[in-house]
Amino acid sequence: MTERANLKAEMQERILATTDRLFYEQGIRAVGVDTVAAEAGISKRTLYNYYPSKDELITAYLSRRFKPVPLTDAPSAQQILGNFDRLERSFSNGRFRGCPFVNAVAELKEPDHAANKIAIAFKDERRAWFRELLRRLGVADPDCLAMQLMLLVDGAIAAAVVRGDPKVARAAREAAATLLSAAGVDSAAGRPALAGRTRQDAGRKPRRSSGN
């Protein structure tokens, strides 16, 4: 990478780091580009050279926040419940202001804004992460259970914002463990808990419920 490209990348990161802090702490609507430029220590013209409009700055801010969660070789149930442990740590750090994607959609109130598409993609990615772990566990309906787990996540986030109590994540974790147990998963061991299940059974595709 050339020196000019390095300088450009450094300036973009400087602008986005400032934008991230201001938008997340104070709100997208409350912060203007003048404030972003002043806090970043640059001119408004320089800011517009990198991001020609506030909408583009919003899109860049959310895209920077979109970091997929990796799947690991740890037991699937352990990864699922560990997600709620991470939520509690996030709630406890003193800087938590809710989900930045939900906040953006709620603030902008523009269905056609690119922020909505990024928010949907973010939620879909998280649901797919749960779904893959549930598929590995062999549950009957991983898609439905993944959505239920996402609702627990979103509910915990909303409750943490309203109550200011990080421990709501523990209640959500317990509810997630109950859902896993109801689906036939031993959440403590991270494996299917169906009695008499053999190695051969474990390799078979799960039978889907009839929906009744």
PyMOL commands that set and color helices and strands:
alter all, ss='L'
color gray80, all
select helices_A, chain A and resi 3-26+33-40+44-50+54-65+76-92+100-108+114-137+142-163+168-182+199-202
alter helices_A, ss='H'
color red, helices_A
select strands_A, chain A and resi 185-186+191-192
alter strands_A, ss='S'
color yellow, strands_A
deselect
rebuild
show_as cartoon
